[in-house]
Amino acid sequence: MSKRDTHFEFGPLSRGIFHALLAVALVIPLYFPEYTAHYFFLLLFLGLGLKPLLQATGLYVCWDRLEAPFRKRWSEQELEKHRRSVEQRVRQDALKKRRHRGDTKLPRNW
């Protein structure tokens, strides 16, 4: 396995969902005591077992290869948007500087 294959991080959405599930874990035993054990094992699996399972089966590598072209296209589009906004800002600044050189309605030696 290369270093790219072993580098695995959960995204912000999945981390947020996991934190929400942890917060709900305080309420589950109060309202649904019969599901407490199942919920506990689900959280244990999601927290400790999902990452090694995805890496061992190679599902993460497959997903990464499928997602790479979309990620590349998205980053190129974002870079182009940023480039256009910077160019527009530079043009606007140049136009502002050109306008404020002097008021053309006044005589030259005013």
ZIWOJO-V621830 format. One record per residue. SS is DSSP state (@ for helix, = for strand, . for the rest). PHI is phi in whole degrees, 0 to 359 (none if undefined). NEAR is the number of other C-alpha atoms within 8 Angstrom. Layout:
# ZIWOJO-V621830
SS | PHI | NEAR
SS | PHI | NEAR
This chain:
# ZIWOJO-V621830
. | none | 4
. | 273 | 5
@ | 296 | 6
@ | 296 | 5
@ | 290 | 10
@ | 275 | 8
. | 281 | 6
. | 224 | 7
. | 222 | 4
. | 281 | 6
. | 283 | 6
@ | 295 | 6
@ | 292 | 6
@ | 292 | 8
@ | 295 | 9
@ | 295 | 8
@ | 296 | 8
@ | 296 | 11
@ | 295 | 8
@ | 294 | 8
@ | 297 | 9
@ | 295 | 9
@ | 293 | 8
@ | 289 | 8
@ | 299 | 10
@ | 285 | 8
@ | 267 | 8
@ | 305 | 11
@ | 296 | 11
@ | 286 | 7
@ | 262 | 6
. | 228 | 8
@ | 295 | 8
@ | 288 | 6
@ | 261 | 9
@ | 300 | 10
@ | 295 | 7
@ | 298 | 7
@ | 295 | 9
@ | 299 | 9
@ | 291 | 8
@ | 298 | 8
@ | 296 | 11
@ | 297 | 9
@ | 295 | 9
@ | 296 | 10
@ | 283 | 8
@ | 246 | 8
@ | 256 | 9
@ | 290 | 9
@ | 298 | 9
@ | 297 | 8
@ | 295 | 8
@ | 296 | 10
@ | 286 | 12
@ | 291 | 7
@ | 278 | 7
. | 85 | 8
@ | 295 | 9
@ | 294 | 11
@ | 295 | 9
@ | 298 | 8
@ | 296 | 8
@ | 296 | 8
@ | 293 | 8
@ | 289 | 7
@ | 277 | 8
@ | 305 | 8
@ | 298 | 8
@ | 293 | 7
@ | 297 | 8
@ | 295 | 8
@ | 297 | 8
@ | 298 | 8
@ | 293 | 8
@ | 295 | 8
@ | 295 | 8
@ | 295 | 8
@ | 296 | 8
@ | 295 | 8
@ | 299 | 8
@ | 296 | 8
@ | 299 | 8
@ | 296 | 8
@ | 293 | 8
@ | 294 | 8
@ | 298 | 8
@ | 296 | 8
@ | 296 | 8
@ | 296 | 8
@ | 297 | 8
@ | 295 | 8
@ | 296 | 8
@ | 295 | 8
@ | 294 | 8
@ | 297 | 8
@ | 295 | 8
@ | 294 | 7
@ | 290 | 7
. | 267 | 7
. | 291 | 6
. | 177 | 5
. | 275 | 6
. | 286 | 5
. | 281 | 4
. | 273 | 6
. | 295 | 6
. | 298 | 4
. | 263 | 3
. | 292 | 4
